[in-house]
């Protein structure tokens, strides 16, 4: 089955539907699995077959990842099963070995299962490396619904990054700081992706087949803009940079869509970019974004926000955003914190 979205999606083939993962392990030759304990326990009987090795992702720190790579047995296919880090590990192995990649996301909290690069860490700093494409991408609605609804709804957070990232690109272009040729038509598509997601608010909140597919389609459509452009400017900006600061500060990962949702909450207000409207949508769709659910303390978030400009300016590879353009004052930070739950 070909992808349902026209254009370059980074998905070579797909199997979408209820029970789509059933029996997959008997069709892909000798395979290894990248996963984590909970998603593998939920999916292994459905998938079937016998893996040559099951690698439980402990971290994406490059030293650990490369040690695991060196210990792999002979195989034909990398079967990546789980959330973002399990999929990223599978992509990395597939890229390094030149083997076929089959991706079976068990939650939709991040778009890793459709993006080509793998998000590895070097001393807790994110770097995107490699190119890998799923063949097929397996979206099994029944398997996805075995996870708590909130982990699939989290996928909305990664799509909402368009809201702030598009504005960041406009800000950078207005002051002559855009790193890439500015394309208003790309921003228009990014905002239309958000409109279509918002049109499916009820389905996404209830995790119906249509709601789950709407998130996947949003991710894939985003690629039809970003891959030909050669960058993800409309999808990554100041909201991700707050996430990077917090991940480095606290030394631990987060549910991607939740932490990006928190970034959208904060940075949309720094941008004067319809903060109340986007927050209302996050509440209606059931996206968790408050620090309390991620166990982020008030003092840590306050320190992260006050340090954000220095953090970004110390990393020249990060694109120009509202963080470079506007001061982040203590009084503003306190106002932002007052609207969040700790």
PyMOL commands that set and color helices and strands:
alter all, ss='L'
color gray80, all
select helices_A, chain A and resi 24-26+37-47+62-70+84-97+111-113+141-144+149-153+155-174+184-199+201-206+209-229+238-250+256-270+275-285+291-294+298-313+322-325+330-338
alter helices_A, ss='H'
color red, helices_A
select strands_A, chain A and resi 14-17+31-35+53-56+77-82+100-105+118-122+125-129+134-140
alter strands_A, ss='S'
color yellow, strands_A
deselect
rebuild
show_as cartoon
